[in-house]
Amino acid sequence: MYHEIAVNCFRYFGFKRLSEVDQLTIPEYELLIEAHNLHMVDEEYRRHEQAFLNYQVQAQKPAGRNKTRPVYNTFNKFFDYEKAIASVKKKKPDNPQERFKGIGRLLRKGGKIHG
């Protein structure tokens, strides 16, 4: 088991020495493995999203008898960068107290933030 843990630490987590592996607890190792596996799912999601976008950008629509034309004839019609940036900026709370409003309610109810 130690051998497998050490190999995974060197292979996936950038460990360079066995002393780093020796300092790792089993719960920490399990957390690293879970995080790595979730990262792999995220990477797979991105690949599938890219494949879908590659297909979508090639979409055609009728343009007369037996003719088609691209649905997106410019990149900006396919992805409006400025609109996406504006959408992100719009969601930022103006009042910092509003940002933590939900946490305050949770603490007043005696809930835990993590753990």
C-alpha positions, 0 to 999 in steps of 0.5 A, spaced: 500 500 500 505 504 501 508 503 494 502 505 491 501 511 495 508 513 494 507 512 486 501 516 486 504 522 490 510 522 485 505 521 479 500 526 480 501 531 486 508 533 484 512 530 490 519 529 489 522 526 496 519 520 500 520 524 506 514 528 503 510 522 502 512 520 510 509 526 512 502 525 509 496 522 513 491 517 510 486 523 510 490 528 507 492 522 501 484 521 500 483 528 500 488 529 494 486 523 491 479 525 491 481 532 488 485 529 483 479 525 480 474 531 480 480 535 476 480 529 471 472 529 471 473 537 470 478 536 464 473 531 461 467 536 461 472 541 458 474 536 452 466 534 451 464 541 451 470 543 446 467 537 442 460 540 442 462 547 441 466 545 435 460 541 432 456 547 434 460 552 430 459 548 424 452 549 424 448 551 417 441 554 416 438 554 409 439 560 404 435 558 398 434 552 394 439 547 396 444 552 399 446 553 406 450 558 410 453 558 417 449 560 423 455 564 426 458 568 420 463 571 425 466 569 432 462 575 436 456 572 434 458 565 436 461 568 443 460 575 445 466 576 449 464 583 452 457 580 454 460 575 458 465 580 461 459 584 463 455 579 466 460 577 470 461 584 473 454 585 474 453 579 479 458 582 484 455 585 490 456 592 491 455 591 498 460 587 502 455 585 507 450 583 502 456 578 500 456 575 507 449 575 509 447 568 508 453 566 512 451 570 518 444 567 518 447 560 518 452 562 524 446 565 528 442 558 527 448 555 530 450 551 523 457 549 521 461 553 515 465 547 514 467 540 516 
